[in-house]
Amino acid sequence: MDDQLIKGNKSIEAMSRQLTLVLVSLLCVALAADAAVVERIFHVPIILLFLIVKNLTISRLCERRVITAVNGSLPGPTLKVSEGDTVVIHVINDSPYNITIHWHGIFQKRSAWADGPNMITQCPIVPGNKYVYKFNVTEQEGTLWWHAHASSLRATVYGALVIRPRNASYPFPKPYREVPILLGEWWNANVVDVETQAFLSGGSLSNVSDAFTINGRPGHLYKCSKNHAYELEVVAGETYLLRIINSAVNNQLFFKIASHSFTVVAVDASYTKPYDTDVVVIAPGQTVDALMTADAPPSSYYMAARAYASAGLDGPPFDNTTTTAIVRYANSSNRPLRPSMPSMPAFDDTRTAHRFYTNLTGLLRPETPAVPLHVDERMFVAFGLGVSPCEPSQVMCNRSRGAITASMNNVSFQFPASISLLEAHYNGLDDGAVYTSDFPDNPPVMFDFTDAKLNTDPTLTALLYTEKGTRVKKVKYGATVEVVLQNTAMIGAENHPLHLHGFNFFVLAQGFGNYNNATAARDSYNLVDPQVRNTIAVPLRGWAVIRFVANNPGVWIMHCHLEQHLPLGLAMAFEVEDGTTPESVLPPPPSDFPTC
Ligand code: C2O
């Protein structure tokens, strides 16, 4: 009996030891779930099993085309992470092009080397080479995305980057399902060739796309596309979180679903106060998280996107086609031959765009950073298109008119050729050989920026001429920077989406006309609950005021996310100095960092 007792005791001991083990390993799993390492391989393009390097060949709009795409899919793989995770992506470049990948909207705190813009934070990954992008995703959650940041390869090299809250708690009722909706743009041509042609012509050739896409597919309204529509099956009564991303190249978009409406809960991976709307307006680079309840009579409905062409119908040509996908109710016996179509806003419906863009406000939570009230650096940046003498290599350029360029404070940004800005900054090469730290705080002259006469009045046309340069704005670590972004009517007036790398910013105010420091503008600043973004669509013939804290050492480009304006020079960069604590110092580049 004693024996038995001892045995019994022993087995209880063993059991409890086992239980402890189980508990410890459960705890480990829980901790790992707390901050996991998400490691992936991105092949650009895929290598097939028999080791023949192959591009992805796909059929679109009656043509078979070879495209550059990650892991053989369009869009590329969705990266799903939780806030706090570490992301490690091995990018293997087996394409014939120089490539980099940018993690759009990721802060890259102390990992500026992984940001990705070509010649800004790195030299490109040349064909046959690889680079490991490694970064932490901290203090941000929501929808972001990744895309190529070299030439116009992002037309096909892009995908979603979804950051879930660490404890899975959303500031809204948990949706039934989450669905990335990537809006894209498609050319029946090699996009790199299209870009080269536009450059050689000095901007006289416009590169209008052939289609827009939803999750890589154009939809029923295009030729040969009967089977090329994305379908979302929904359960009646359930609520879906649509993670909408404008990954199109040169166009802002209106997005609607017939008979359904949305509640916007986040933009650019920042929560907003719930905002009800039946139309989403979204510029390239931006994201919108929208709840959609399947509350229409069970049937099939089109979701659709088409251009918001802010320059208007008399402006430069644009892709005026409409992409569609299908929202199909599960188990619905009602299967119409043609799903009903939402009525889309007019292409030049600036009123609808402005209402959407300006009605959003930030959601205040205990962890939401407050708007800093003290400003250390004030800038007034006038930006838009302009002209420069044709380069000798621009063989198709109109020499008497000159080449179309673009500028910020009249500096037409030139990418360095032999070393990235970040590397030059890290090595202290700011003596002008690569760049100068003298980006102007103001335009060289003040004038009526929004006056169309700029383009015709011979006494004003001198203002159109831009100067090329690689000039950056140097700011101290931790400085609060306020920038008035003044859109000009030079060459043509249009809404430009400006994207800042490395930071989110508060959008304090927006308006039409010339920003006027002396009058109401400052009184209208929202310092309480402004929307927080990484990409701001600045109204045409208008302005926006942004404010951010430069708490991230490195070199960060701010540029127009209409891809065709980047090589024209619609960019500048912030050089954020090191701080004094170990956490505020830019670490050295990783060992596999690509150099030129
Ligand atoms: Cu989404 Cu500099 O880019």
Residues whose N, C-alpha, C, O or C-beta is under 5 A from the ligand:
A	BS01	C2O	H104 G285
